[in-house]
Amino acid sequence: MTLLLLDLKEEIAFNRVKSRGEGDHYDQGDISFYKTLRDSFVDLASKNQNRIKIINAEQDIAAISNDIQQTVLRELSDAV
């Protein structure tokens, strides 16, 4: 099984969460929480490159969608 990590800088994630309003208890963290979270996921992905594919989520929606589609298609073709 392959996992996709939609990665973006913690500042962008923090600003997106704050712009949505109150959110849940995870959304109440400060920017250092998002940095720790991102660093942990990127570290996990770098140690498991065959299982976790990083998608640059700082791109526009169309580019992110395209990257996801290409990654999924590549993984499916490798599975056959």
C-alpha angles and dihedrals in degrees: 000000000000123000125204120220112201099207129195136153114280092240091060093045091048093050093047092051093047092049090058093062132235101350125170131305092281089057091057094071123111125242093273088061090056091047092052091046094049093045090051094050093045090049091050091049093049090053092048104038092151091057106030122053118195117223118195102238093184089082125090118278094260093053092046090049091049092050091050092049093048092047093049092047091049091049092048093050090049090052094058 
